[in-house]
Amino acid sequence: MMRSPGAYGVAVRRPDGSLALQRGKVDSLARRYPVFKLPLLRGIAVLFQSLAIGIRALNFSASRRSRPPSRPPRPRPCRPPRPRRPPRFRQPRKV
């Protein structure tokens, strides 16, 4: 995900290897609401705006990656279990 002052973009690799792209515009809250020109309020507003964009990007990424593959995965061959060694016991010391 990349963000600029006026837009954002998300790129996700699909299971087949191609890229899925999403682009969007980011409206400035300071232009719509002059109260957000104050530094503290602007920082809080941008924090929540970035959080919303990040959640949107994660949802987009999950929706593109979670699509079922076109063919079922190959079953892995089963290996026989390894034989267990008998436990080692110490011989008592002779005094």
C-alpha positions in Angstrom: 0.0 0.0 0.0 1.2 3.5 -0.9 -0.4 6.7 0.2 0.1 10.3 -1.1 -1.6 13.4 0.1 -4.4 13.0 -2.6 -4.6 9.3 -3.4 -3.6 5.8 -2.3 -2.9 2.6 -4.1 -2.8 -1.1 -3.2 -1.1 -3.9 -5.1 -1.6 -7.6 -4.3 -0.2 -10.7 -6.0 -2.9 -13.1 -7.0 -2.4 -16.9 -6.6 -1.7 -17.2 -10.3 1.1 -14.7 -10.1 -0.5 -11.6 -11.6 -1.1 -8.4 -9.8 -4.4 -7.0 -8.6 -4.4 -3.2 -8.3 -6.8 -0.8 -6.4 -6.5 3.0 -6.5 -8.5 5.5 -4.6 -8.7 9.2 -3.9 -8.2 10.7 -0.5 -10.2 13.8 0.3 -8.5 16.3 2.5 -10.5 16.8 5.7 -8.9 20.3 6.2 -10.4 21.5 3.0 -13.9 20.3 3.9 -13.8 21.3 7.6 -11.6 24.3 8.5 -11.4 23.2 12.1 -9.0 20.4 11.1 -6.4 22.9 10.1 -5.3 23.0 13.7 -2.2 20.7 14.1 -3.5 18.5 16.9 -6.9 17.9 15.3 -5.4 17.5 11.9 -3.1 14.8 13.3 -6.0 12.9 14.9 -8.1 13.1 11.8 -5.2 11.9 9.6 -4.6 9.0 12.0 -8.2 7.8 11.7 -8.2 8.4 8.0 -5.1 6.3 7.6 -6.5 3.6 9.8 -9.7 3.4 7.6 -7.5 3.3 4.4 -5.4 0.5 5.9 -8.4 -1.6 6.8 -9.8 -1.1 3.3 -6.4 -2.2 1.9 -6.3 -5.3 4.1 -9.8 -6.3 3.1 -9.0 -5.9 -0.5 -5.8 -8.0 -0.1 -7.7 -10.7 1.8 -10.4 -10.9 -0.8 -7.9 -11.3 -3.6 -5.7 -13.8 -1.9 -8.5 -16.0 -0.4 -10.1 -17.0 -3.7 -10.0 -20.8 -4.1 -7.4 -22.0 -6.6 -8.5 -23.4 -9.9 -7.3 -26.9 -9.2 -7.2 -28.7 -5.9 -3.8 -29.1 -4.2 -1.9 -32.3 -4.7 -2.0 -34.6 -1.6 1.4 -35.0 0.0 2.7 -38.5 0.3 2.6 -40.0 3.8 5.9 -41.0 5.4 6.0 -43.9 7.8 6.6 -42.8 11.4 10.2 -43.0 12.5 11.0 -45.9 14.8 11.5 -44.8 18.4 14.7 -45.7 20.2 14.4 -47.3 23.5 15.2 -45.0 26.4 18.8 -45.1 27.8 19.2 -46.1 31.3 22.4 -45.4 33.3 24.1 -48.2 34.9 24.5 -47.8 38.6 28.0 -46.8 39.7 30.1 -49.4 41.4 31.7 -48.1 44.5 
